[in-house]
Amino acid sequence: MPRIVDWEEQRRQIGAALLDLASRRGLDEVSVRTVAAASGRSPGAVQKYFRTKEEMLAFAAELAGERVERRMAEVDTAAPPRRALRELVLTTLPLDAERRSEAAVQLAFAVHAAHHPRLAAIRRQVDRDVRRALATWLESAGHGEDAAALADAVIALADGLALRMLYAPDEHASLLAALDRALDALLPPARPAD
């Protein structure tokens, strides 16, 4: 009896192998051949699921975005806004091996997207989704008129911190202190009513 293959699961396994390879060696090392070796498959087997390197990269970029979104969904957004916002930002920062790997891949995808329209479109869509979700939450937390601009500022802050933490891991403590100062400026504590 022929074995039933879960098409989507096979694609996800290959995408995960690509993300691991890219985090360890960079996107320059990604090819059908290297991803095949990293996933324990032949190049022909990988090409059954992805015709080209660009198809693999696009799928892996979506997979990387899903991982971050899943971690963000675990944050208790019912907590006080300042604390919840800090926790949301921390989900994106390279503070452990898994997030460091993801941040390195996200940065590599961002650079690659500058020259590849399909990957750029995926990155823009992920950015729009995160911005929309963050702005909606900020609006519900009482920052209605400033929610979209505040979401943009938080995203820019998180992106900048992630980049710096990748190349300056010994500065994590001072960068986390900078995060707290920036969040205090963006979301000042509520003043008691007079």
C-alpha positions, 0 to 999 in steps of 0.5 A: 500500500502506498504511503500517504504524504502530508504535502503541507507538513513536508513543505513545513519541514523543508521550510524549517530546514531552510530557516535553520540553515539560513540562521546558521550560515546566511541566505547566501548558503541557501540553495535547493541542494543545501536545503535538501541536505539540511532536510535529509532529502534529495534535491529532486525530492525538495523540488517536488515541493518547491520549484525554485529557490525563490519559492522556498524563500517565500514559503520560509519567510511566511513560516518565520512570520507565523512563528513570531505571530504565534509567540506574540499571541501568547502575550497577555494583552489584558495586562496593563498596556505598558507591561503588555507592550513590553512583553510584545516587543520582547517576543521579537528580540534575540534574547535566547537561541531560538529568537536569535536565530529567528531575528537573524533570518528575519534580517536576512529576509529583509535585506534579500527583499530589497532586491526580490519583489515577491519576498518584499510583498510577503514582508510588507504583508507581515508588517501590515498584519502586525501593525494592524493588530498592534494598532487595534490593541493600542486603540482598545487600550485607550490610545485611539487617535494615536494608535497607528502612529504609536504602532509604527513607533513600537515596530521601529523600536523593536526592529532597531533593538533586534538589529543591535542585539544581533551584532552587539549581544554584550549590550543586551542589558543597556538596550533593554534599559533603552526599551524601557525608557522609550516605552515610558516616553511612548506610553507615559503612566496614567495620571491620577484624576484631579 
